[in-house]
Amino acid sequence: MNRIKKRHAHLRKWAKRSGVQCFRIYDRDIPELPFTVDLYDKYLHITEILRFNEMDDDEHDRWTNLMAYTAGRALGLPIEYIFVKYRRRQKKSEQYERISQEGTIHVVQEGGLQFEVNLSDYLDTGLFLDHRVTRQMVGDIALHARMLNLFSYTGSFSVYAAAGGAQSTLSIDLSNTYTAWAQRNLEQNGFFGETHQCVAMDVFQFLHKAQKDGRQFDLIVLDPPTFSNSKKMDRVLDIQRDHPELIRKALAILAKNGIILFSNNFKKFKLAEKDLASSCTIKEITNQTIPEDFQKKRPHRSYIIQHR
């Protein structure tokens, strides 16, 4: 409880100065307490990283509920403002599915922009907090750009690009649910119409068609999942294996002086620099993209990629 209180007190002033309502206040700091605790405005989102233990199901539920109650009490939050999820190591044959139908949806602010988050129904809320700095970076370089957001999820990169003065944004994601969510996020911030499109489509199919049609983009955000075997896809995505192909296909539709911002959260990721060296320049910017509340961990790797 004291650790959460102190961490919250430390980050609260920074968050207020930065216009941030959502931030991480605990990240498995103590091995015996394998939780992440995120504050979304006045709500707590707690995720237990499941691992082997000797408790039976009832004992485990009581222990988890006690941890949630303790965290809420430390911040003066009632139990109904606390959401608890369980995350286990994902096997390659599995997909994360919807876990609830409660529909606990709130609109939160970040950097003067508004985003819809769903605290109850999915393992993730719709806004990846570790990419807060990366989103701002996209907004800073988006002026007049034709921006393409691949594996766009709920479109937060597109919102930042639009707010940064992008000429247009195009968000591509396989999921109809996330595509509609991205559209709502754009509209929530005043970005409507043909200039800011969200399309539910397989990314590989889109890249093939875009190259065939001769399309060009000035700024491409490429933030794929580590793994995906959706039935809607023609193939299984494995980011370690497939990232050179994805990057090459993105380069094929990147304008002459354009930028690809490539990121992923696979902890064992190794960039295939030798395979890509002849076609592009690559600069790792991970350290510049880790926000204040994630400094103890390295939740993602990020790179700037351009034509040679």
BALOBA-1460 file (C-alpha; in Angstrom, 3 decimals):
// residues 308
<rec num="1" residu="m" x="0.000" y="0.000" z="0.000"/>
<rec num="2" residu="n" x="2.795" y="2.436" z="0.884"/>
<rec num="3" residu="r" x="4.568" y="1.763" z="-2.414"/>
<rec num="4" residu="i" x="1.430" y="2.608" z="-4.400"/>
<rec num="5" residu="k" x="0.781" y="5.726" z="-2.314"/>
<rec num="6" residu="k" x="4.324" y="7.002" z="-2.793"/>
<rec num="7" residu="r" x="4.407" y="6.220" z="-6.497"/>
<rec num="8" residu="h" x="1.061" y="7.917" z="-7.051"/>
<rec num="9" residu="a" x="2.177" y="10.990" z="-5.121"/>
<rec num="10" residu="h" x="5.383" y="11.118" z="-7.187"/>
<rec num="11" residu="l" x="3.619" y="10.807" z="-10.545"/>
<rec num="12" residu="r" x="0.508" y="12.875" z="-9.847"/>
<rec num="13" residu="k" x="2.230" y="16.262" z="-10.188"/>
<rec num="14" residu="w" x="4.049" y="15.163" z="-13.349"/>
<rec num="15" residu="a" x="0.782" y="13.883" z="-14.834"/>
<rec num="16" residu="k" x="-1.041" y="17.135" z="-14.102"/>
<rec num="17" residu="r" x="1.741" y="19.210" z="-15.692"/>
<rec num="18" residu="s" x="1.743" y="16.926" z="-18.727"/>
<rec num="19" residu="g" x="-2.016" y="16.846" z="-19.253"/>
<rec num="20" residu="v" x="-2.090" y="13.104" z="-18.552"/>
<rec num="21" residu="q" x="-5.040" y="11.416" z="-16.837"/>
<rec num="22" residu="c" x="-3.866" y="7.817" z="-17.268"/>
<rec num="23" residu="f" x="-0.585" y="6.423" z="-16.005"/>
<rec num="24" residu="r" x="1.022" y="3.353" z="-14.443"/>
<rec num="25" residu="i" x="1.672" y="3.405" z="-10.718"/>
<rec num="26" residu="y" x="2.865" y="-0.155" z="-10.091"/>
<rec num="27" residu="d" x="4.561" y="-2.641" z="-12.423"/>
<rec num="28" residu="r" x="5.460" y="-5.953" z="-10.741"/>
<rec num="29" residu="d" x="7.886" y="-4.075" z="-8.488"/>
<rec num="30" residu="i" x="7.746" y="-6.894" z="-5.912"/>
<rec num="31" residu="p" x="8.096" y="-10.420" z="-7.402"/>
<rec num="32" residu="e" x="5.543" y="-11.853" z="-4.969"/>
<rec num="33" residu="l" x="2.959" y="-9.313" z="-6.199"/>
<rec num="34" residu="p" x="2.906" y="-9.809" z="-10.000"/>
<rec num="35" residu="f" x="0.463" y="-7.030" z="-10.869"/>
<rec num="36" residu="t" x="0.367" y="-3.957" z="-13.039"/>
<rec num="37" residu="v" x="-1.737" y="-1.108" z="-11.673"/>
<rec num="38" residu="d" x="-2.837" y="1.678" z="-14.005"/>
<rec num="39" residu="l" x="-4.857" y="4.751" z="-13.118"/>
<rec num="40" residu="y" x="-7.414" y="5.848" z="-15.722"/>
<rec num="41" residu="d" x="-8.609" y="9.185" z="-14.373"/>
<rec num="42" residu="k" x="-10.467" y="8.047" z="-11.237"/>
<rec num="43" residu="y" x="-10.512" y="4.324" z="-12.070"/>
<rec num="44" residu="l" x="-7.951" y="1.614" z="-11.312"/>
<rec num="45" residu="h" x="-7.160" y="-1.039" z="-13.911"/>
<rec num="46" residu="i" x="-5.289" y="-3.930" z="-12.299"/>
<rec num="47" residu="t" x="-3.835" y="-6.853" z="-14.237"/>
<rec num="48" residu="e" x="-2.400" y="-9.915" z="-12.563"/>
<rec num="49" residu="i" x="0.321" y="-11.635" z="-14.565"/>
<rec num="50" residu="l" x="-0.669" y="-15.234" z="-13.897"/>
<rec num="51" residu="r" x="2.011" y="-17.714" z="-12.918"/>
<rec num="52" residu="f" x="2.209" y="-20.971" z="-10.996"/>
<rec num="53" residu="n" x="1.154" y="-20.812" z="-7.349"/>
<rec num="54" residu="e" x="-0.034" y="-23.307" z="-4.766"/>
<rec num="55" residu="m" x="-3.370" y="-21.607" z="-4.048"/>
<rec num="56" residu="d" x="-6.626" y="-23.212" z="-5.130"/>
<rec num="57" residu="d" x="-9.076" y="-21.115" z="-7.154"/>
<rec num="58" residu="d" x="-11.032" y="-19.827" z="-4.152"/>
<rec num="59" residu="e" x="-7.877" y="-18.874" z="-2.260"/>
<rec num="60" residu="h" x="-6.492" y="-17.163" z="-5.345"/>
<rec num="61" residu="d" x="-9.703" y="-15.170" z="-5.861"/>
<rec num="62" residu="r" x="-9.704" y="-14.032" z="-2.229"/>
<rec num="63" residu="w" x="-6.040" y="-13.027" z="-2.457"/>
<rec num="64" residu="t" x="-6.564" y="-11.100" z="-5.714"/>
<rec num="65" residu="n" x="-9.625" y="-9.326" z="-4.317"/>
<rec num="66" residu="l" x="-7.628" y="-8.376" z="-1.222"/>
<rec num="67" residu="m" x="-4.843" y="-6.940" z="-3.407"/>
<rec num="68" residu="a" x="-7.393" y="-4.938" z="-5.421"/>
<rec num="69" residu="y" x="-9.082" y="-3.643" z="-2.273"/>
<rec num="70" residu="t" x="-5.694" y="-2.696" z="-0.783"/>
<rec num="71" residu="a" x="-4.639" y="-0.803" z="-3.915"/>
<rec num="72" residu="g" x="-7.945" y="1.042" z="-4.047"/>
<rec num="73" residu="r" x="-7.776" y="1.902" z="-0.364"/>
<rec num="74" residu="a" x="-4.275" y="3.334" z="-0.824"/>
<rec num="75" residu="l" x="-5.708" y="5.822" z="-3.339"/>
<rec num="76" residu="g" x="-9.054" y="6.360" z="-1.648"/>
<rec num="77" residu="l" x="-11.032" y="4.639" z="-4.408"/>
<rec num="78" residu="p" x="-14.158" y="2.522" z="-3.814"/>
<rec num="79" residu="i" x="-14.188" y="-1.079" z="-5.006"/>
<rec num="80" residu="e" x="-16.655" y="-0.299" z="-7.824"/>
<rec num="81" residu="y" x="-13.974" y="1.914" z="-9.409"/>
<rec num="82" residu="i" x="-11.530" y="-0.999" z="-9.644"/>
<rec num="83" residu="f" x="-11.264" y="-3.431" z="-12.571"/>
<rec num="84" residu="v" x="-9.204" y="-6.616" z="-12.305"/>
<rec num="85" residu="k" x="-7.947" y="-8.709" z="-15.234"/>
<rec num="86" residu="y" x="-5.784" y="-11.806" z="-15.507"/>
<rec num="87" residu="r" x="-3.084" y="-12.149" z="-18.140"/>
<rec num="88" residu="r" x="-1.173" y="-15.349" z="-18.769"/>
<rec num="89" residu="r" x="1.588" y="-16.020" z="-21.246"/>
<rec num="90" residu="q" x="-0.048" y="-16.254" z="-24.659"/>
<rec num="91" residu="k" x="0.603" y="-19.444" z="-26.583"/>
<rec num="92" residu="k" x="1.041" y="-19.163" z="-30.322"/>
<rec num="93" residu="s" x="-2.135" y="-21.149" z="-30.923"/>
<rec num="94" residu="e" x="-4.240" y="-18.705" z="-28.893"/>
<rec num="95" residu="q" x="-5.875" y="-15.338" z="-29.476"/>
<rec num="96" residu="y" x="-6.965" y="-12.952" z="-26.764"/>
<rec num="97" residu="e" x="-10.766" y="-12.814" z="-26.743"/>
<rec num="98" residu="r" x="-13.394" y="-10.522" z="-25.269"/>
<rec num="99" residu="i" x="-13.715" y="-11.349" z="-21.571"/>
<rec num="100" residu="s" x="-16.850" y="-9.419" z="-20.559"/>
<rec num="101" residu="q" x="-19.906" y="-7.635" z="-21.929"/>
<rec num="102" residu="e" x="-20.169" y="-4.978" z="-19.215"/>
<rec num="103" residu="g" x="-19.289" y="-2.105" z="-21.528"/>
<rec num="104" residu="t" x="-17.656" y="0.103" z="-18.888"/>
<rec num="105" residu="i" x="-16.605" y="2.873" z="-21.265"/>
<rec num="106" residu="h" x="-15.090" y="6.212" z="-20.308"/>
<rec num="107" residu="v" x="-13.482" y="9.066" z="-22.197"/>
<rec num="108" residu="v" x="-10.065" y="10.096" z="-20.891"/>
<rec num="109" residu="q" x="-7.710" y="12.909" z="-21.829"/>
<rec num="110" residu="e" x="-4.097" y="12.807" z="-22.935"/>
<rec num="111" residu="g" x="-2.144" y="15.698" z="-24.374"/>
<rec num="112" residu="g" x="-5.295" y="17.759" z="-24.873"/>
<rec num="113" residu="l" x="-6.959" y="14.942" z="-26.846"/>
<rec num="114" residu="q" x="-9.769" y="12.590" z="-25.884"/>
<rec num="115" residu="f" x="-9.806" y="8.801" z="-26.089"/>
<rec num="116" residu="e" x="-12.436" y="6.201" z="-25.390"/>
<rec num="117" residu="v" x="-11.310" y="3.419" z="-23.052"/>
<rec num="118" residu="n" x="-13.150" y="0.232" z="-22.154"/>
<rec num="119" residu="l" x="-12.124" y="-0.840" z="-18.676"/>
<rec num="120" residu="s" x="-14.150" y="-4.042" z="-18.439"/>
<rec num="121" residu="d" x="-14.473" y="-6.016" z="-21.650"/>
<rec num="122" residu="y" x="-10.948" y="-6.705" z="-22.947"/>
<rec num="123" residu="l" x="-7.543" y="-7.454" z="-21.462"/>
<rec num="124" residu="d" x="-6.350" y="-4.123" z="-22.868"/>
<rec num="125" residu="t" x="-8.317" y="-0.918" z="-22.485"/>
<rec num="126" residu="g" x="-7.925" y="0.641" z="-25.933"/>
<rec num="127" residu="l" x="-5.080" y="2.994" z="-25.005"/>
<rec num="128" residu="f" x="-1.548" y="1.638" z="-24.572"/>
<rec num="129" residu="l" x="-0.022" y="3.896" z="-21.932"/>
<rec num="130" residu="d" x="3.579" y="2.961" z="-22.753"/>
<rec num="131" residu="h" x="3.224" y="4.622" z="-26.185"/>
<rec num="132" residu="r" x="2.248" y="8.037" z="-24.834"/>
<rec num="133" residu="v" x="5.564" y="9.639" z="-25.847"/>
<rec num="134" residu="t" x="5.555" y="7.849" z="-29.205"/>
<rec num="135" residu="r" x="2.097" y="9.244" z="-29.943"/>
<rec num="136" residu="q" x="3.301" y="12.761" z="-29.195"/>
<rec num="137" residu="m" x="6.279" y="12.158" z="-31.464"/>
<rec num="138" residu="v" x="3.912" y="11.217" z="-34.299"/>
<rec num="139" residu="g" x="1.912" y="14.384" z="-33.705"/>
<rec num="140" residu="d" x="5.077" y="16.471" z="-33.815"/>
<rec num="141" residu="i" x="6.160" y="15.190" z="-37.249"/>
<rec num="142" residu="a" x="2.754" y="14.810" z="-38.915"/>
<rec num="143" residu="l" x="2.286" y="18.329" z="-40.324"/>
<rec num="144" residu="h" x="1.043" y="18.106" z="-43.955"/>
<rec num="145" residu="a" x="1.806" y="14.357" z="-44.045"/>
<rec num="146" residu="r" x="-0.232" y="11.641" z="-45.694"/>
<rec num="147" residu="m" x="-0.248" y="9.374" z="-42.661"/>
<rec num="148" residu="l" x="-0.819" y="5.603" z="-42.680"/>
<rec num="149" residu="n" x="-1.444" y="3.720" z="-39.442"/>
<rec num="150" residu="l" x="-0.968" y="-0.057" z="-39.816"/>
<rec num="151" residu="f" x="-2.313" y="-2.438" z="-37.153"/>
<rec num="152" residu="s" x="-4.038" y="0.715" z="-35.976"/>
<rec num="153" residu="y" x="-5.979" y="-0.795" z="-33.030"/>
<rec num="154" residu="t" x="-8.156" y="2.057" z="-31.701"/>
<rec num="155" residu="g" x="-6.459" y="4.730" z="-33.789"/>
<rec num="156" residu="s" x="-4.660" y="6.782" z="-31.147"/>
<rec num="157" residu="f" x="-1.642" y="7.389" z="-33.409"/>
<rec num="158" residu="s" x="-4.028" y="8.623" z="-36.104"/>
<rec num="159" residu="v" x="-5.682" y="11.029" z="-33.675"/>
<rec num="160" residu="y" x="-2.306" y="12.521" z="-32.759"/>
<rec num="161" residu="a" x="-1.332" y="12.781" z="-36.423"/>
<rec num="162" residu="a" x="-4.594" y="14.519" z="-37.284"/>
<rec num="163" residu="a" x="-4.145" y="16.915" z="-34.361"/>
<rec num="164" residu="g" x="-0.598" y="17.577" z="-35.570"/>
<rec num="165" residu="g" x="-1.869" y="18.796" z="-38.926"/>
<rec num="166" residu="a" x="-1.638" y="15.685" z="-41.098"/>
<rec num="167" residu="q" x="-3.020" y="16.171" z="-44.591"/>
<rec num="168" residu="s" x="-4.836" y="12.851" z="-44.175"/>
<rec num="169" residu="t" x="-4.853" y="9.737" z="-42.001"/>
<rec num="170" residu="l" x="-5.673" y="6.173" z="-42.986"/>
<rec num="171" residu="s" x="-6.023" y="3.556" z="-40.250"/>
<rec num="172" residu="i" x="-5.877" y="-0.135" z="-41.167"/>
<rec num="173" residu="d" x="-6.797" y="-2.921" z="-38.755"/>
<rec num="174" residu="l" x="-8.288" y="-6.363" z="-39.268"/>
<rec num="175" residu="s" x="-10.850" y="-5.948" z="-36.482"/>
<rec num="176" residu="n" x="-14.218" y="-4.359" z="-37.227"/>
<rec num="177" residu="t" x="-14.565" y="-3.585" z="-33.518"/>
<rec num="178" residu="y" x="-11.283" y="-1.684" z="-33.291"/>
<rec num="179" residu="t" x="-11.832" y="0.038" z="-36.639"/>
<rec num="180" residu="a" x="-15.155" y="1.444" z="-35.417"/>
<rec num="181" residu="w" x="-13.485" y="2.417" z="-32.136"/>
<rec num="182" residu="a" x="-10.735" y="4.262" z="-34.036"/>
<rec num="183" residu="q" x="-13.373" y="6.152" z="-36.018"/>
<rec num="184" residu="r" x="-15.079" y="7.197" z="-32.779"/>
<rec num="185" residu="n" x="-11.761" y="8.393" z="-31.339"/>
<rec num="186" residu="l" x="-11.116" y="10.536" z="-34.414"/>
<rec num="187" residu="e" x="-14.630" y="11.977" z="-34.347"/>
<rec num="188" residu="q" x="-14.382" y="12.564" z="-30.579"/>
<rec num="189" residu="n" x="-11.563" y="14.986" z="-31.418"/>
<rec num="190" residu="g" x="-13.300" y="16.677" z="-34.339"/>
<rec num="191" residu="f" x="-11.793" y="14.731" z="-37.251"/>
<rec num="192" residu="f" x="-14.444" y="13.569" z="-39.720"/>
<rec num="193" residu="g" x="-14.956" y="12.502" z="-43.301"/>
<rec num="194" residu="e" x="-12.892" y="11.179" z="-46.182"/>
<rec num="195" residu="t" x="-9.715" y="12.835" z="-44.911"/>
<rec num="196" residu="h" x="-9.562" y="10.529" z="-41.893"/>
<rec num="197" residu="q" x="-10.558" y="7.024" z="-42.902"/>
<rec num="198" residu="c" x="-10.563" y="3.802" z="-40.878"/>
<rec num="199" residu="v" x="-10.661" y="0.547" z="-42.838"/>
<rec num="200" residu="a" x="-11.076" y="-3.014" z="-41.554"/>
<rec num="201" residu="m" x="-8.636" y="-5.003" z="-43.682"/>
<rec num="202" residu="d" x="-5.721" y="-7.412" z="-43.434"/>
<rec num="203" residu="v" x="-2.512" y="-5.354" z="-43.398"/>
<rec num="204" residu="f" x="-0.642" y="-7.623" z="-45.806"/>
<rec num="205" residu="q" x="-3.516" y="-7.441" z="-48.297"/>
<rec num="206" residu="f" x="-3.636" y="-3.664" z="-47.935"/>
<rec num="207" residu="l" x="0.100" y="-3.301" z="-48.532"/>
<rec num="208" residu="h" x="-0.106" y="-5.434" z="-51.666"/>
<rec num="209" residu="k" x="-3.044" y="-3.437" z="-53.032"/>
<rec num="210" residu="a" x="-1.550" y="-0.060" z="-52.087"/>
<rec num="211" residu="q" x="1.676" y="-0.845" z="-53.953"/>
<rec num="212" residu="k" x="-0.271" y="-2.115" z="-56.964"/>
<rec num="213" residu="d" x="-2.318" y="1.107" z="-56.983"/>
<rec num="214" residu="g" x="0.807" y="3.282" z="-56.702"/>
<rec num="215" residu="r" x="-0.185" y="4.863" z="-53.400"/>
<rec num="216" residu="q" x="2.363" y="6.859" z="-51.386"/>
<rec num="217" residu="f" x="2.496" y="7.941" z="-47.750"/>
<rec num="218" residu="d" x="4.801" y="10.390" z="-45.975"/>
<rec num="219" residu="l" x="4.442" y="8.932" z="-42.485"/>
<rec num="220" residu="i" x="3.752" y="5.269" z="-41.734"/>
<rec num="221" residu="v" x="3.211" y="3.967" z="-38.212"/>
<rec num="222" residu="l" x="3.862" y="0.229" z="-38.074"/>
<rec num="223" residu="d" x="3.019" y="-1.149" z="-34.630"/>
<rec num="224" residu="p" x="2.114" y="-4.830" z="-35.086"/>
<rec num="225" residu="p" x="1.233" y="-7.383" z="-32.412"/>
<rec num="226" residu="t" x="3.818" y="-9.982" z="-31.490"/>
<rec num="227" residu="f" x="1.648" y="-12.744" z="-32.875"/>
<rec num="228" residu="s" x="-1.722" y="-13.153" z="-34.593"/>
<rec num="229" residu="n" x="-3.495" y="-16.151" z="-36.071"/>
<rec num="230" residu="s" x="-6.892" y="-14.605" z="-36.730"/>
<rec num="231" residu="k" x="-9.192" y="-16.632" z="-38.964"/>
<rec num="232" residu="k" x="-9.668" y="-13.483" z="-41.053"/>
<rec num="233" residu="m" x="-6.004" y="-13.526" z="-42.094"/>
<rec num="234" residu="d" x="-4.544" y="-15.521" z="-44.960"/>
<rec num="235" residu="r" x="-1.474" y="-16.243" z="-42.839"/>
<rec num="236" residu="v" x="-0.168" y="-16.342" z="-39.289"/>
<rec num="237" residu="l" x="1.727" y="-13.235" z="-38.166"/>
<rec num="238" residu="d" x="4.925" y="-13.763" z="-36.171"/>
<rec num="239" residu="i" x="6.639" y="-10.401" z="-35.752"/>
<rec num="240" residu="q" x="10.135" y="-11.795" z="-35.257"/>
<rec num="241" residu="r" x="9.885" y="-13.806" z="-38.447"/>
<rec num="242" residu="d" x="7.783" y="-11.393" z="-40.506"/>
<rec num="243" residu="h" x="9.090" y="-7.915" z="-39.642"/>
<rec num="244" residu="p" x="11.585" y="-7.710" z="-42.558"/>
<rec num="245" residu="e" x="8.787" y="-8.415" z="-45.037"/>
<rec num="246" residu="l" x="6.448" y="-5.923" z="-43.365"/>
<rec num="247" residu="i" x="9.103" y="-3.210" z="-43.395"/>
<rec num="248" residu="r" x="9.991" y="-3.831" z="-47.049"/>
<rec num="249" residu="k" x="6.338" y="-3.673" z="-48.070"/>
<rec num="250" residu="a" x="5.906" y="-0.440" z="-46.099"/>
<rec num="251" residu="l" x="9.018" y="1.012" z="-47.765"/>
<rec num="252" residu="a" x="7.464" y="0.239" z="-51.159"/>
<rec num="253" residu="i" x="4.695" y="2.783" z="-50.477"/>
<rec num="254" residu="l" x="6.786" y="5.284" z="-48.495"/>
<rec num="255" residu="a" x="7.365" y="8.637" z="-50.199"/>
<rec num="256" residu="k" x="10.918" y="9.758" z="-50.993"/>
<rec num="257" residu="n" x="11.607" y="11.656" z="-47.764"/>
<rec num="258" residu="g" x="9.063" y="9.769" z="-45.697"/>
<rec num="259" residu="i" x="9.368" y="8.170" z="-42.277"/>
<rec num="260" residu="i" x="8.323" y="4.774" z="-40.946"/>
<rec num="261" residu="l" x="7.923" y="4.577" z="-37.188"/>
<rec num="262" residu="f" x="8.212" y="0.866" z="-36.410"/>
<rec num="263" residu="s" x="7.514" y="-0.464" z="-32.939"/>
<rec num="264" residu="n" x="6.684" y="-3.745" z="-31.242"/>
<rec num="265" residu="n" x="6.503" y="-5.166" z="-27.738"/>
<rec num="266" residu="f" x="8.101" y="-8.592" z="-28.207"/>
<rec num="267" residu="k" x="10.564" y="-8.789" z="-25.323"/>
<rec num="268" residu="k" x="13.072" y="-10.983" z="-27.212"/>
<rec num="269" residu="f" x="12.837" y="-9.026" z="-30.458"/>
<rec num="270" residu="k" x="15.955" y="-8.808" z="-32.638"/>
<rec num="271" residu="l" x="15.897" y="-6.485" z="-35.621"/>
<rec num="272" residu="a" x="17.089" y="-8.073" z="-38.872"/>
<rec num="273" residu="e" x="19.412" y="-5.166" z="-39.642"/>
<rec num="274" residu="k" x="21.604" y="-7.069" z="-42.102"/>
<rec num="275" residu="d" x="18.593" y="-8.139" z="-44.157"/>
<rec num="276" residu="l" x="17.299" y="-4.572" z="-44.346"/>
<rec num="277" residu="a" x="20.535" y="-2.574" z="-44.528"/>
<rec num="278" residu="s" x="20.669" y="-2.302" z="-48.314"/>
<rec num="279" residu="s" x="17.210" y="-0.784" z="-48.657"/>
<rec num="280" residu="c" x="16.861" y="1.619" z="-45.730"/>
<rec num="281" residu="t" x="18.434" y="3.417" z="-42.792"/>
<rec num="282" residu="i" x="17.359" y="2.376" z="-39.320"/>
<rec num="283" residu="k" x="17.753" y="4.308" z="-36.091"/>
<rec num="284" residu="e" x="16.603" y="2.868" z="-32.790"/>
<rec num="285" residu="i" x="14.768" y="5.470" z="-30.689"/>
<rec num="286" residu="t" x="13.477" y="3.237" z="-27.893"/>
<rec num="287" residu="n" x="15.021" y="5.279" z="-25.083"/>
<rec num="288" residu="q" x="13.357" y="8.455" z="-26.364"/>
<rec num="289" residu="t" x="9.920" y="6.796" z="-26.404"/>
<rec num="290" residu="i" x="9.724" y="5.372" z="-22.876"/>
<rec num="291" residu="p" x="7.518" y="7.596" z="-20.682"/>
<rec num="292" residu="e" x="8.133" y="8.627" z="-17.089"/>
<rec num="293" residu="d" x="5.883" y="5.941" z="-15.598"/>
<rec num="294" residu="f" x="7.551" y="3.097" z="-17.537"/>
<rec num="295" residu="q" x="11.211" y="3.955" z="-16.924"/>
<rec num="296" residu="k" x="11.843" y="0.830" z="-14.835"/>
<rec num="297" residu="k" x="10.811" y="-1.437" z="-17.706"/>
<rec num="298" residu="r" x="11.299" y="-1.439" z="-21.451"/>
<rec num="299" residu="p" x="7.791" y="-2.264" z="-22.680"/>
<rec num="300" residu="h" x="8.520" y="-1.806" z="-26.390"/>
<rec num="301" residu="r" x="11.233" y="-1.236" z="-28.991"/>
<rec num="302" residu="s" x="10.924" y="1.643" z="-31.469"/>
<rec num="303" residu="y" x="12.774" y="2.583" z="-34.657"/>
<rec num="304" residu="i" x="12.797" y="5.322" z="-37.296"/>
<rec num="305" residu="i" x="13.186" y="3.843" z="-40.785"/>
<rec num="306" residu="q" x="13.786" y="5.801" z="-43.999"/>
<rec num="307" residu="h" x="14.861" y="5.202" z="-47.588"/>
<rec num="308" residu="r" x="18.592" y="5.258" z="-48.277"/>
